[in-house]
């Protein structure tokens, strides 16, 4: 190993982090321009570039260090000292928490996930707690005056856009009318909004709260009418609406914030039920989200006693899915072999999961985190679970006296499988679930996603009653699919054939066949055909395909249609 001082090594890694974060911020900072120009294609490209920029920088830096260290081996003394110097460099650093994660990523890439312990890594943070944010620095704050319109004008005049409002006074009036019932009992005396705008897809969000004797969310969604003018599309003041806005099935926000830890602290006050790691992830800071998840996982293990077990529901053909019942997360491991009719490789499954990570999830695709060499305490694994993984994914598991180590897995929020939910639901719940199920498929189609396997077992129900898709191995872009009418049998032999008598290509989809798999239960058939009959019509899918081919992506917003102020104009 080449001689290199720990101080120099620490400095090099920190400079790598700062270069990476500058690139992240440059992409984020341009989000205002993309919003003002209605450059929705640019929004998708920027999102994908930002997601992949971190790994690209880690690869670049690791390669540089590999040669600088002359094929490095783990030297505990070198890395302990490097970590100590790095900690000193991070004092008062505005992104100290993220920089620690970057150090961890660099070490892990260099040594292929060997030597992962607190001696070498920031498994527990040593960064000084972020300076408590000052509300007046983070937020615009205005007192609520007797004339509400004046209050709103004073607040919104702080935000500077380079295109005009479509009708500022009209929007102020609409928001004022919506606020009147809330202000009637004088529970609130100030409105505060985060100074930085949250951009995502086609919208710009102003996020904050009403404060006083009580507090509640205050969120304004701004849209571009695509004629170079801005308008307010909705006001959200309900806690559930804010939680859905920051949901785990949404694309990541773009927010230009120098000290993200302070922003996360503020958001955590607004949504204390949301895990910190999900808030980091919502800002697109995924790698540090993984760090925070792992710390959450370790803390939970230390304060629980239940065992990891196979997850409820029908076993998948591609994944082994297990959970710790008290944690609210599922772990997904790709099997070594897939039984027919699955015709896919491990590499292709991983590519599908990356496709979802890069894509706009429109609130209908569960976000996942990917981990390598994830360690579990062996005594917490049920024997049945160990047997299952050893039998179906032997290349992915290493068992020691103390640990079970999984070479590669995904984590995902736990949901109730939709097929199980439907079995135990009353008529109204089934009706609502079918409305959500059909809406999920339509919104995915509008975003150029075809789920492939539309069986209910591949969807989950969230605590907010939203249906989310989570089985990605058969997912395709709508543009790739060939939607066909089901050929009509003209002979007795064709009518009696147990297999298709007509040719079927890899990307051929027959929407009429969906009925055979989905409509077996009379109540489901009634509701699904009432609410979403077009799902079984080939022309509906071809229209969706044509729209995407022309660059026409339907609007999918994280709030209900009836909440839009547009309807009140």
Secondary structure, DSSP 8 states (H G I E B T S, - for coil): -----HHHHHHHHHHHHHHHHHHHHHHHHTHHHHHHTT-HHHHHHHHHHHHHHHHHHHHHHHHHHHHHTTS----HHHHHHHHHHHHHHTTT-TTHHHHHHHHHHHHHHHHTT-S-STTTS-SS--S-------HHHHEEEEE--SSHHHHHHHHHTT---SSEES-HHHHHHHHHHHHHHHHTTT-EEEEEEESS-EEETTEEEEEEEEEESSEEEEEEEEEE-SSSEEEEEEEE--HHHHHHHT-TTS---B---S-HHHHHHHHHHHTTTS-HHHHHHHTT-HHHHHHHHHHHHHHHHHT----EEE-SSS--SSEEEEEETTT-EEEEEE-SS--TT----HHHHHHHHHHHHHS--TTTB--EEEEEEEEEEGGGB-HHHHHHHHHH-GGGEEE-SSEEEEEEEEEEE--EEHHHHHHT--HHHHHHHHHHHHHHHHHHHHTTEE-S---GGGEEE-TTS-EEE---TT-EEGGG-EE-------SHHHHH-SS-SS---TTEE-GGGHHHHH--SHHHHHHHHHHHGGGG-HHHHHHHHHHHHTT------SS-GGG-GGGG-
